[in-house]
Amino acid sequence: MLNVEINGYKRIRKDEARGRFSNGEFIYLCPVKLRPGGPWHPEITITNKGHLAGVTEDFNKIINRFEYYNCNAETGYYTAYYIREV
């Protein structure tokens, strides 16, 4: 994986994103050929905080839905995971 730091975002591995997601941190998803923080803001933010009665959605289901609707030949066929650098 490339060490990418752009527009205040740092790219992380999928297993690291899964761990941070389960700890309640914000994870930014972006198709691999696009970069977060750009003029069209192609990234989305996910977290498992704030759900009622502790019910959280499965990380893999979120990723599968994101890739189905957002990843294609033009934007890239898989997801890149980012965290916000402070």
Residue frames relative to the residue before (quaternion, step in Angstrom):
aa qw qx qy qz dx dy dz
M 1.0000 0.0000 0.0000 0.0000 0.00 0.00 0.00
L 0.4734 -0.6679 0.5033 0.2766 3.51 -1.06 0.79
N 0.3852 -0.6821 0.5658 0.2573 3.56 -1.13 0.66
V 0.0445 0.8323 -0.5437 0.0987 3.56 0.02 1.33
E 0.0637 0.7411 -0.6661 0.0547 3.54 -0.95 0.99
I 0.1720 0.7948 -0.5503 0.1894 3.56 -0.42 1.24
N 0.8658 0.0321 -0.0571 0.4961 3.55 -1.06 0.87
G 0.7150 -0.4500 0.2581 0.4687 3.61 1.03 0.69
Y 0.6235 0.4982 -0.3414 0.4964 3.60 1.26 0.22
K 0.1680 -0.7680 0.6103 0.0978 3.57 -1.11 0.72
R 0.3845 -0.7317 0.5180 0.2203 3.58 -0.82 1.02
I 0.0818 -0.7899 0.6076 0.0139 3.55 -1.04 0.90
R 0.5979 -0.5637 0.4327 0.3709 3.57 -1.31 0.29
K 0.6507 -0.5348 0.3724 0.3897 3.57 -1.24 0.42
D 0.6632 0.4988 -0.3228 0.4551 3.62 0.91 -0.80
E 0.6312 0.5086 -0.3252 0.4870 3.58 1.08 -0.67
A 0.6329 0.5229 -0.3253 0.4692 3.60 1.02 -0.78
R 0.6388 0.5250 -0.3246 0.4592 3.60 0.98 -0.83
G 0.6669 0.5005 -0.2996 0.4636 3.59 0.95 -0.84
R 0.6693 0.4832 -0.2979 0.4794 3.57 0.93 -0.87
F 0.6081 0.5459 -0.3436 0.4628 3.60 1.07 -0.72
S 0.6908 0.4724 -0.2856 0.4671 3.59 0.89 -0.91
N 0.6548 0.4813 -0.3067 0.4955 3.61 1.24 -0.39
G 0.5763 -0.6353 0.3545 0.3724 3.60 1.27 0.05
E 0.4596 0.6773 -0.4573 0.3477 3.59 1.20 0.29
F 0.5279 -0.6086 0.4869 0.3374 3.56 -1.29 0.37
I 0.0882 -0.7640 0.6389 0.0167 3.56 -0.96 0.99
Y 0.2274 -0.7671 0.5885 0.1165 3.56 -0.98 0.88
L 0.1807 -0.7809 0.5935 0.0731 3.56 -0.83 1.06
C 0.0620 0.7852 -0.6107 0.0810 3.54 -1.01 0.86
P 0.5090 -0.6075 0.4862 0.3680 3.64 -0.96 0.65
V 0.6267 -0.6315 0.3175 0.3282 3.55 -0.95 0.93
K 0.7065 0.4557 -0.2801 0.4633 3.63 1.01 -0.64
L 0.6590 0.4590 -0.3037 0.5127 3.60 1.29 -0.09
R 0.3068 -0.7452 0.5648 0.1777 3.57 -1.22 0.41
P 0.4691 -0.6874 0.4695 0.2951 3.61 -0.91 0.84
G 0.7643 0.3747 -0.2772 0.4457 3.53 -1.24 0.49
G 0.4504 0.6918 -0.4491 0.3419 3.58 1.25 0.18
P 0.7402 -0.4399 0.2708 0.4303 3.57 -1.25 0.07
W 0.7366 0.3791 -0.2369 0.5076 3.63 1.11 -0.51
H 0.3197 -0.7896 0.4682 0.2346 3.59 1.32 0.03
P 0.0168 0.8490 -0.5270 0.0344 3.60 0.45 1.16
E 0.5975 0.5930 -0.3663 0.3964 3.61 1.22 -0.20
I 0.1726 -0.7300 0.6419 0.1589 3.54 -1.33 0.35
T 0.3649 -0.7215 0.5517 0.2048 3.55 -1.22 0.54
I 0.0348 -0.7768 0.6283 0.0253 3.56 -1.01 0.85
T 0.0926 0.7515 -0.6512 0.0506 3.54 -1.26 0.56
N 0.3575 -0.7226 0.5342 0.2544 3.57 -1.18 0.34
K 0.4272 0.6828 -0.4740 0.3556 3.61 1.20 0.40
G 0.8095 0.3653 -0.2220 0.4024 3.51 -1.27 0.42
H 0.4953 0.6400 -0.4553 0.3712 3.61 1.17 0.19
L 0.5515 -0.6361 0.4361 0.3178 3.56 -1.08 0.73
A 0.8689 0.0741 -0.0808 0.4826 3.55 -1.12 0.81
G 0.6412 -0.5725 0.3253 0.3941 3.59 1.07 0.63
V 0.4457 0.6798 -0.4680 0.3467 3.60 1.23 0.23
T 0.0432 -0.8049 0.5918 -0.0010 3.57 -0.70 1.05
E 0.4562 -0.6646 0.5180 0.2860 3.52 -1.17 0.53
D 0.5636 -0.6192 0.4375 0.3278 3.54 -1.11 0.72
F 0.5391 -0.6463 0.4487 0.3005 3.56 -0.91 1.00
N 0.6784 0.5079 -0.2992 0.4384 3.60 0.87 -0.93
K 0.6301 0.5265 -0.3383 0.4598 3.61 1.04 -0.68
I 0.6309 0.5267 -0.3269 0.4666 3.57 1.02 -0.81
I 0.6723 0.4956 -0.2919 0.4661 3.59 0.90 -0.95
N 0.6499 0.5196 -0.3248 0.4497 3.61 0.91 -0.85
R 0.6628 0.4887 -0.3100 0.4751 3.61 0.94 -0.83
F 0.6366 0.5272 -0.3302 0.4558 3.58 0.96 -0.85
E 0.6958 0.4717 -0.2849 0.4607 3.60 0.83 -0.93
Y 0.6172 0.5521 -0.3535 0.4352 3.61 1.01 -0.71
Y 0.7758 0.3731 -0.1864 0.4734 3.59 0.86 -0.95
N 0.8036 0.3446 -0.1467 0.4625 3.60 1.04 -0.65
C 0.7177 0.4335 -0.2558 0.4813 3.62 1.09 -0.48
N 0.1629 0.7669 -0.5988 0.1637 3.56 -0.82 1.06
A 0.7668 -0.3590 0.2447 0.4724 3.60 -1.25 -0.17
E 0.6838 0.4981 -0.2921 0.4461 3.58 1.02 -0.71
T 0.7821 0.3393 -0.1695 0.4945 3.60 0.91 -0.91
G 0.5990 -0.5240 0.3736 0.4764 3.59 1.23 -0.35
Y 0.4620 -0.7417 0.4327 0.2217 3.56 -1.00 0.83
Y 0.7738 0.2461 -0.1852 0.5536 3.61 1.17 0.08
T 0.5806 -0.6198 0.4374 0.2957 3.52 -1.37 0.28
A 0.2039 -0.7145 0.6523 0.1494 3.53 -1.18 0.69
Y 0.2744 -0.7784 0.5539 0.1095 3.56 -0.99 0.93
Y 0.0471 -0.8112 0.5824 -0.0229 3.55 -0.90 0.96
I 0.1743 -0.7153 0.6577 0.1593 3.51 -1.38 0.37
R 0.4977 -0.6501 0.4836 0.3094 3.56 -1.18 0.48
E 0.2936 -0.7392 0.5844 0.1606 3.56 -0.85 1.02
V 0.2541 -0.7853 0.5492 0.1310 3.59 -0.77 1.00
